[in-house]
Amino acid sequence: MREYRCTRNALYQHDCAGGDDIRERQGHYIHANSEEEAWQIMAMRYPTETTAGFTVEEWEGGDVQVIEIKRDKNGNIIEE
């Protein structure tokens, strides 16, 4: 299986940066056997948006390291 980044093409109904710019939108990361299968999964999640469709791109995520930044009561970063 491959991972695909899918984006809803329909305009968002609320006021936000992604309202009319799909580059600003949150991606849905879907594991599927093909782009078509990923599109079908999005269609099941958002059946009222199939006319506008979805953008589907093969995605190769990189290694991500999550770190915690601790702050003192004044908002200063605590070095460890």
N, C-alpha and C positions, 0 to 999 in steps of 0.2 A: 504494500500500500504506500501511497505517496501522500504528502501533506499539501493542501491547497489553501491559499488565502482567498476568501470569497468576500465580496462587497455588495451590498444592496444598492442597485442603481436608482430605485425610486427616491424622489425627493423626500427628505425628512419633513415632518409636519410641524416640528417645533423650531424655535429660533436657536441655531447653533452654527458653528463654523462649517460643519459638514452638510448643511442644509442644501446647498447646490454645488458643492465641490467634493467629489468622491475621494479626492486625495486626503481629505481631512477626516474621513470616516474610519470607524473601528472595523477591523477585519475579523472575519469568522474563520478560524483555522480548522479545517475539516480533513480527516483522513479518508481517502477514497481510492478506488482503483483507476479512475480516469477523471478528466475535467467534467465530462458529462455526468458522471455519478455524483461529483461534488455539487454540480448545478442542481441535480435532482434533490439532493439533501436540503439545499437552501430552499428549493421550491416547496418542500414539505414543511419547513419551518416558517416560511413566509408565503403562503399560498395566494394572498391577495396582491403580491408584487411580481408575479411571473410575467406580466405584460411588459413591465419595465426591465425585467431580467436582473441578472447578477453578473458581476465581473469575477472571473475565476482565473487565478494565476498559480502556477506551481510554486511552492514555497520551500526554500531551504533555509531553515532557521539555523542560527549559529549557537555557539556555546554562550549561555547567559549566566552571569554570576550575580546573585542577589545579595546585597549587603545591607546591614542595618546601620543607620546613622543615629547615634544617641545625642541628645541635647540636654543641657542643664536647664534650670528653671528660667534662665535669662535668654534661652534660645541659642546659646553658644554650643558648637560641636564639641563633644567630649572625645578627646584623643585617647585611644587605648594602647 
